[in-house]
Amino acid sequence: MVNRGNSKDIPGIRMQNRDIHILQELGTVLWMDTPLIQQRHFPSDKTGEATRRRLRLMAANRIIESFDLQVTLRPHEGRMPRFHRLLEFGGELLFDFTGQRPQRIGSSSPPKPHTIQHRAGMGETLLRFEDARRSQSLPESTWYLEYDRNESAAGRAPFHERYSICYSVLDNSGQTRRVWPDALSSLNIPSNGTVWQLALAWEFDRGTETLTQLTEKLEPYDLWTASKGYREQFPNAIEVRVCFVLPSKRRLTSVIEAMKDHPAAPILRFVSFDDFTANRIFSEPIWYDANGQARRILPS
């Protein structure tokens, strides 16, 4: 990180390097909850109070915005989850310190609670994947998230024109179908003096959709893959995988059973969120194919 000083005074808060790292991550994924920020940036804070105090201070100075959810499906007891997003002032501070503008800033009204949790889950997936990529010294990946805007599109344009990874495809009957992953990223793998690029379409599942709803996504994906629609973002990608990140091994088994005979099965990969950790993503066979076989994501 290019640092323009170790601290900077603004009314009510002296910014620290740790604060800048938090803002950088919020500027990458937009939504993070308090436990994730504590885990990543306050590892010695056993009670979480220091984390909460720092986040309250940043929120009070309009660097970030914080939301207490009133509705959640989380089964564990304890505090209701609090989520945080970067504000415009925080983005300006980030540019002052690093010379780089954040990719994503919260500006509109916050979405519904289940949407916040879903986007934060996809954001944590991105952060874990990037931790793993850096640990393997792999080339940088590019990420598009579900609601990243196509800045050249008119405000009333169709969804597939307004959003970078919302695609319109035609099925065999001429009906328009929509492909809209939760994220789309590249994985760049050095091999024999060149770089082999894989496109990854991500589906983050919280277990709130039925198996039928999940399976209905596959035919549009199959059409999109056949037309190589992923090359709109990644012209050099030679293959694509659709990665389902699932909340448990039980859910993983059920989803595989529902999808194993679909024509799109060869491009599908399934992984449980518990297994999806930085030290395992690239080094262990945690990715299941539609036959239920565990694989590594990198070639042996």
Secondary structure per residue as TSV (DSSP state, phi and psi in degrees):
chain	resnum	aa	ss	phi	psi
A	1	M	-	360.0	131.5
A	2	V	-	-78.2	121.3
A	3	N	-	-114.4	129.8
A	4	R	S	-98.6	38.8
A	5	G	-	126.8	152.9
A	6	N	S	-80.8	-18.9
A	7	S	-	-154.8	160.3
A	8	K	E	-148.0	129.9
A	9	D	E	-85.1	130.7
A	10	I	E	-132.0	162.2
A	11	P	T	-53.3	118.6
A	12	G	T	89.7	-7.9
A	13	I	E	-155.3	138.1
A	14	R	E	-103.8	112.8
A	15	M	E	-70.3	138.8
A	16	Q	-	-115.5	163.8
A	17	N	H	-57.2	-37.8
A	18	R	H	-61.3	-40.0
A	19	D	H	-60.3	-41.1
A	20	I	H	-64.2	-40.3
A	21	H	H	-63.1	-39.1
A	22	I	H	-62.8	-44.8
A	23	L	H	-64.3	-36.9
A	24	Q	H	-61.4	-42.8
A	25	E	H	-69.7	-40.5
A	26	L	H	-62.6	-36.5
A	27	G	H	-70.6	-14.9
A	28	T	H	-91.3	-44.6
A	29	V	H	-110.1	-13.5
A	30	L	S	76.7	-51.3
A	31	W	-	-114.5	131.5
A	32	M	E	-141.7	146.9
A	33	D	E	-96.7	168.3
A	34	T	H	-61.1	-45.4
A	35	P	H	-58.6	-36.4
A	36	L	H	-68.6	-41.9
A	37	I	H	-64.0	-40.2
A	38	Q	H	-61.1	-46.0
A	39	Q	H	-61.9	-41.6
A	40	R	H	-85.6	-28.3
A	41	H	H	-126.2	-12.2
A	42	F	-	-131.5	57.4
A	43	P	T	-62.7	-23.7
A	44	S	T	-91.1	-1.5
A	45	D	-	-85.7	90.2
A	46	K	S	-70.9	-32.6
A	47	T	S	-90.7	-19.9
A	48	G	S	86.7	-4.5
A	49	E	H	-67.3	-40.2
A	50	A	H	-64.3	-38.6
A	51	T	H	-62.3	-50.4
A	52	R	H	-62.6	-38.9
A	53	R	H	-63.8	-42.3
A	54	R	H	-67.6	-40.9
A	55	L	H	-67.1	-37.4
A	56	R	H	-61.6	-39.5
A	57	L	H	-66.0	-41.5
A	58	M	H	-67.6	-36.7
A	59	A	H	-68.2	-39.3
A	60	A	H	-62.8	-27.8
A	61	N	T	-96.1	12.3
A	62	R	T	59.9	30.7
A	63	I	S	-83.3	-40.9
A	64	I	E	-128.0	167.7
A	65	E	E	-122.5	136.1
A	66	S	E	-120.2	144.3
A	67	F	E	-133.6	129.1
A	68	D	E	-91.6	121.0
A	69	L	-	-75.5	141.9
A	70	Q	S	-97.4	-14.0
A	71	V	-	-134.2	133.1
A	72	T	-	-153.2	152.9
A	73	L	-	-98.4	3.8
A	74	R	-	-62.9	128.5
A	75	P	-	-79.7	-21.6
A	76	H	S	-78.1	157.2
A	77	E	-	-82.7	172.5
A	78	G	S	114.7	-160.1
A	79	R	S	-63.0	145.6
A	80	M	-	-67.3	144.0
A	81	P	-	-66.6	142.4
A	82	R	E	-114.8	132.4
A	83	F	E	-117.5	153.1
A	84	H	E	-133.5	145.9
A	85	R	E	-139.8	155.8
A	86	L	E	-77.2	138.8
A	87	L	-	-105.3	172.1
A	88	E	H	-58.0	-43.3
A	89	F	H	-62.3	-39.4
A	90	G	H	-62.8	-38.5
A	91	G	H	-63.8	-37.6
A	92	E	H	-66.1	-41.4
A	93	L	H	-61.9	-42.7
A	94	L	H	-60.4	-41.3
A	95	F	H	-65.8	-39.7
A	96	D	H	-59.1	-40.4
A	97	F	H	-81.9	-37.1
A	98	T	H	-114.2	-17.7
A	99	G	S	78.2	7.3
A	100	Q	-	-121.8	137.5
A	101	R	-	-89.7	142.5
A	102	P	-	-67.9	150.9
A	103	Q	S	-71.6	-33.8
A	104	R	-	-138.6	132.3
A	105	I	-	-133.4	139.0
A	106	G	-	-77.0	125.7
A	107	S	-	-134.3	-36.0
A	108	S	S	-84.0	175.5
A	109	S	-	-61.5	145.4
A	110	P	-	-64.8	145.3
A	111	P	-	-74.5	-175.9
A	112	K	-	-66.7	156.6
A	113	P	H	-52.9	-44.3
A	114	H	H	-67.1	-29.9
A	115	T	H	-70.8	-41.6
A	116	I	H	-58.2	-47.1
A	117	Q	H	-64.6	-38.0
A	118	H	H	-65.6	-46.1
A	119	R	H	-67.8	-36.4
A	120	A	H	-66.4	-37.2
A	121	G	H	-64.1	-41.9
A	122	M	H	-65.7	-37.1
A	123	G	H	-63.6	-41.1
A	124	E	H	-65.5	-35.9
A	125	T	H	-59.0	-46.1
A	126	L	H	-58.6	-47.9
A	127	L	H	-63.2	-41.5
A	128	R	H	-64.1	-42.5
A	129	F	H	-62.4	-43.3
A	130	E	H	-68.3	-35.7
A	131	D	H	-58.9	-44.4
A	132	A	H	-66.4	-42.2
A	133	R	H	-61.1	-45.4
A	134	R	H	-64.8	-36.8
A	135	S	H	-65.1	-25.6
A	136	Q	T	-95.7	0.8
A	137	S	T	55.6	38.0
A	138	L	-	-81.9	154.8
A	139	P	-	-58.7	156.0
A	140	E	-	-60.7	141.3
A	141	S	-	-97.4	154.2
A	142	T	-	-109.0	137.0
A	143	W	E	-123.6	137.2
A	144	Y	E	-119.2	130.6
A	145	L	E	-100.6	163.1
A	146	E	T	-49.2	-44.2
A	147	Y	T	-106.0	23.8
A	148	D	-	-67.6	128.9
A	149	R	B	-85.5	148.2
A	150	N	-	-88.6	103.8
A	151	E	T	-64.1	-19.8
A	152	S	T	-85.2	-6.9
A	153	A	S	-83.2	146.1
A	154	A	-	-69.8	154.0
A	155	G	T	-60.0	-31.6
A	156	R	T	-102.6	15.6
A	157	A	S	-66.8	159.4
A	158	P	-	-58.9	157.1
A	159	F	H	-52.6	-43.3
A	160	H	H	-69.7	-10.9
A	161	E	H	-97.7	-29.4
A	162	R	H	-78.3	-31.6
A	163	Y	B	-115.2	138.7
A	164	S	T	-61.4	-35.1
A	165	I	T	-119.3	28.9
A	166	C	-	-100.1	121.2
A	167	Y	E	-119.0	148.6
A	168	S	E	-112.5	125.4
A	169	V	E	-129.5	154.4
A	170	L	E	-103.4	132.5
A	171	D	-	-86.2	-176.5
A	172	N	T	-66.1	-19.1
A	173	S	T	-93.2	1.2
A	174	G	S	86.4	7.2
A	175	Q	-	-82.1	139.6
A	176	T	E	-78.6	129.0
A	177	R	E	-121.2	151.8
A	178	R	E	-109.6	134.5
A	179	V	E	-115.9	120.4
A	180	W	-	-145.5	82.8
A	181	P	-	-66.1	161.4
A	182	D	S	-69.8	-25.9
A	183	A	E	-163.1	158.8
A	184	L	E	-135.8	130.3
A	185	S	E	-139.9	167.5
A	186	S	E	-107.3	151.0
A	187	L	E	-127.0	116.7
A	188	N	E	-107.4	117.5
A	189	I	E	-117.7	112.7
A	190	P	E	-64.3	136.2
A	191	S	E	-155.6	118.1
A	192	N	T	52.2	45.3
A	193	G	T	82.4	1.9
A	194	T	E	-128.2	179.6
A	195	V	E	-121.0	122.8
A	196	W	E	-95.5	121.7
A	197	Q	E	-106.7	130.1
A	198	L	E	-114.5	133.9
A	199	A	E	-92.5	135.5
A	200	L	E	-120.8	118.0
A	201	A	E	-96.5	130.9
A	202	W	E	-110.5	136.2
A	203	E	E	-124.2	109.2
A	204	F	E	-93.7	118.5
A	205	D	-	-108.9	125.8
A	206	R	-	-99.8	6.6
A	207	G	S	81.0	13.5
A	208	T	-	-94.7	-14.5
A	209	E	S	-96.5	149.9
A	210	T	-	-74.3	162.8
A	211	L	H	-62.0	-34.2
A	212	T	H	-63.8	-43.5
A	213	Q	H	-61.4	-40.7
A	214	L	H	-66.5	-44.2
A	215	T	H	-65.9	-30.3
A	216	E	T	-64.4	-17.0
A	217	K	T	-76.6	-15.6
A	218	L	H	-75.4	-40.0
A	219	E	H	-61.0	-47.3
A	220	P	H	-58.6	-39.1
A	221	Y	H	-61.9	-40.3
A	222	D	H	-62.1	-42.4
A	223	L	H	-66.0	-42.4
A	224	W	H	-63.1	-41.6
A	225	T	H	-65.5	-44.2
A	226	A	H	-61.5	-33.7
A	227	S	T	-86.2	0.1
A	228	K	T	54.8	43.2
A	229	G	G	-61.7	-25.6
A	230	Y	G	-64.8	-18.3
A	231	R	G	-75.3	-6.6
A	232	E	G	-61.3	-39.2
A	233	Q	T	-94.0	-34.5
A	234	F	-	-126.9	80.2
A	235	P	T	-58.7	-24.6
A	236	N	T	-95.2	0.0
A	237	A	-	-68.3	132.0
A	238	I	-	-98.3	-16.5
A	239	E	E	-149.5	167.4
A	240	V	E	-135.6	148.6
A	241	R	E	-130.5	142.7
A	242	V	E	-103.2	114.6
A	243	C	E	-105.2	117.2
A	244	F	E	-95.4	117.9
A	245	V	E	-98.7	117.2
A	246	L	E	-116.1	151.5
A	247	P	S	-75.2	-13.2
A	248	S	-	-160.8	162.8
A	249	K	H	-65.2	-34.4
A	250	R	H	-63.3	-45.5
A	251	R	H	-64.0	-40.3
A	252	L	H	-57.9	-47.0
A	253	T	H	-61.5	-41.2
A	254	S	H	-66.9	-41.2
A	255	V	H	-67.6	-42.3
A	256	I	H	-60.0	-44.6
A	257	E	H	-59.4	-38.3
A	258	A	H	-73.0	-24.9
A	259	M	H	-110.7	-5.9
A	260	K	T	-62.5	-27.7
A	261	D	T	-101.4	6.5
A	262	H	S	-76.0	146.8
A	263	P	T	-57.2	-25.3
A	264	A	T	-81.2	-2.8
A	265	A	G	-50.9	-39.7
A	266	P	G	-61.1	-23.8
A	267	I	G	-94.7	1.1
A	268	L	E	-92.5	143.9
A	269	R	E	-136.7	146.6
A	270	F	E	-131.8	137.1
A	271	V	E	-146.0	141.0
A	272	S	E	-85.6	146.0
A	273	F	T	-62.8	-33.2
A	274	D	T	-64.2	-35.5
A	275	D	T	-79.5	-19.2
A	276	F	-	-82.5	73.0
A	277	T	-	-119.7	155.4
A	278	A	T	-56.5	-34.1
A	279	N	T	-81.5	-2.5
A	280	R	T	-122.5	-21.7
A	281	I	T	-54.8	-44.0
A	282	F	T	-104.1	-13.2
A	283	S	T	-104.5	-12.8
A	284	E	S	-130.4	156.3
A	285	P	-	-79.9	72.3
A	286	I	-	-100.2	-5.1
A	287	W	E	-96.2	120.2
A	288	Y	E	-99.0	138.4
A	289	D	-	-89.4	-179.0
A	290	A	T	-72.2	-7.7
A	291	N	T	-91.8	0.9
A	292	G	S	80.8	13.5
A	293	Q	-	-89.8	132.1
A	294	A	E	-80.5	133.8
A	295	R	E	-132.9	163.1
A	296	R	-	-90.2	151.5
A	297	I	S	-79.7	-28.5
A	298	L	S	-92.4	146.2
A	299	P	-	-63.5	146.8
A	300	S	-	-70.0	360.0
